[in-house]
Amino acid sequence: MVYQQTIDVHSRGRGTLEITAEVARIVRLSGVEIGLANVFVLHTSCSVILTENADPSVRRDLETLAARWAPDGDPAYRHDMEGDDDMAAHGRNIVAGAGLSVPVANRDLRLGTWQGIYLWEHRTSPHRRQIVVTVVG
């Protein structure tokens, strides 16, 4: 059995938005008892990540790390058509990833106690993002 649905997310600009509940809702709708949920973002300047959902300072610290990996406005960048954050956002996407898979058991996500699924927006301005959730079982 395969079930697929797209989530529309409106980011507020750089930072994380938890989407765990929406992905879990899609898993329940799928009817899949045991399988995998694949979560994939259809963009190259944001990411889908699995990270701690209890302490928000973890996600703030991820921003600090990302600023070190791919700083905005680096003069070595050639790709800056959409501003200082353009190439940095693409680099952060490569490091953090565009998708992930989560086990499904009993029609629910099989996540650890402190794990949550997030859209990580790498651009500084708000964007409309599409995330495809595919449940296979």
C-alpha positions as CSV (number, residue, x, y, z in Angstrom):
1,M,0.0,0.0,0.0
2,V,1.2,3.5,-0.9
3,Y,-0.4,6.8,0.2
4,Q,0.8,10.3,-0.6
5,Q,-0.2,13.8,0.4
6,T,1.4,17.2,0.1
7,I,1.6,19.7,3.0
8,D,1.6,23.4,2.3
9,V,3.7,25.3,4.9
10,H,4.1,29.1,5.2
11,S,7.5,29.8,6.8
12,R,8.1,33.0,8.8
13,G,11.6,33.3,7.4
14,R,14.8,31.7,8.7
15,G,14.1,29.2,11.5
16,T,12.2,26.0,12.2
17,L,8.5,25.0,12.1
18,E,7.4,21.7,13.7
19,I,5.4,19.6,11.3
20,T,5.3,16.3,13.3
21,A,1.6,16.5,14.0
22,E,0.7,17.1,10.4
23,V,2.9,14.2,9.2
24,A,1.4,11.9,11.9
25,R,-2.1,12.9,10.7
26,I,-1.2,11.8,7.2
27,V,0.3,8.5,8.4
28,R,-3.0,7.8,10.3
29,L,-5.0,8.6,7.1
30,S,-2.9,6.3,5.1
31,G,-4.1,3.2,6.9
32,V,-0.6,1.8,6.9
33,E,0.0,-0.3,10.0
34,I,3.7,-1.0,9.5
35,G,6.0,0.7,7.0
36,L,7.9,3.9,6.3
37,A,6.9,7.6,6.0
38,N,9.1,9.5,3.7
39,V,9.0,13.3,4.2
40,F,10.5,15.4,1.3
41,V,10.6,19.1,0.7
42,L,10.2,20.3,-2.9
43,H,12.7,23.2,-2.6
44,T,16.5,23.8,-2.5
45,S,16.7,26.6,0.1
46,C,15.0,24.8,3.1
47,S,15.3,21.4,4.7
48,V,13.3,18.8,6.5
49,I,15.0,17.7,9.7
50,L,14.5,15.3,12.6
51,T,15.7,17.0,15.8
52,E,15.0,17.5,19.5
53,N,11.5,18.9,20.2
54,A,11.8,19.6,23.9
55,D,14.4,22.3,24.2
56,P,14.1,25.1,21.6
57,S,17.7,26.2,22.3
58,V,18.8,23.1,20.2
59,R,17.2,24.7,17.2
60,R,18.6,28.1,17.9
61,D,22.0,26.5,18.2
62,L,21.5,24.8,14.8
63,E,21.1,28.3,13.3
64,T,24.5,29.2,14.9
65,L,26.1,26.2,13.4
66,A,24.5,26.8,10.0
67,A,25.8,30.4,10.0
68,R,29.3,28.9,10.4
69,W,28.9,26.3,7.6
70,A,27.3,28.7,5.1
71,P,27.4,32.4,6.1
72,D,25.2,34.9,4.3
73,G,26.9,37.2,1.8
74,D,30.2,35.4,1.6
75,P,32.1,37.3,-1.1
76,A,33.3,34.0,-2.6
77,Y,29.8,33.1,-3.7
78,R,28.9,33.6,-7.3
79,H,25.2,32.7,-6.9
80,D,23.5,35.6,-5.2
81,M,20.6,36.5,-7.6
82,E,18.1,36.6,-4.8
83,G,20.2,38.3,-2.2
84,D,22.9,37.6,0.4
85,D,21.1,34.6,1.8
86,D,20.6,32.9,-1.6
87,M,23.7,30.7,-1.9
88,A,23.9,30.2,1.9
89,A,20.4,28.7,1.8
90,H,21.3,26.3,-0.9
91,G,24.4,25.2,1.0
92,R,22.5,24.7,4.2
93,N,20.0,22.5,2.3
94,I,22.8,20.3,1.1
95,V,24.2,19.9,4.6
96,A,20.8,19.4,6.4
97,G,19.0,17.5,3.6
98,A,15.8,17.7,1.7
99,G,14.1,14.6,3.2
100,L,14.0,11.9,5.8
101,S,12.3,8.5,6.5
102,V,10.6,7.6,9.7
103,P,9.4,4.1,10.6
104,V,5.6,3.6,11.0
105,A,4.1,1.2,13.5
106,N,0.4,0.9,14.5
107,R,-0.5,3.7,12.1
108,D,1.7,6.1,13.9
109,L,5.2,7.6,13.6
110,R,7.8,5.6,15.5
111,L,9.7,8.5,16.9
112,G,11.9,8.7,20.0
113,T,10.8,10.6,23.1
114,W,12.4,13.9,22.2
115,Q,12.3,13.7,18.4
116,G,10.2,16.0,16.2
117,I,10.0,16.6,12.4
118,Y,10.7,20.2,11.3
119,L,10.8,22.3,8.2
120,W,14.0,24.3,8.5
121,E,13.7,27.5,6.5
122,H,17.1,28.8,5.4
123,R,15.9,32.0,3.7
124,T,15.6,35.1,5.7
125,S,12.2,36.1,4.3
126,P,8.9,34.1,4.5
127,H,8.2,31.5,1.9
128,R,5.4,29.1,0.9
129,R,6.9,25.5,1.0
130,Q,5.5,22.2,-0.1
131,I,6.4,19.0,1.6
132,V,5.4,15.6,0.2
133,V,4.7,12.8,2.6
134,T,4.7,9.3,1.1
135,V,3.6,6.4,3.4
136,V,4.6,2.9,2.2
137,G,3.6,-0.3,4.0
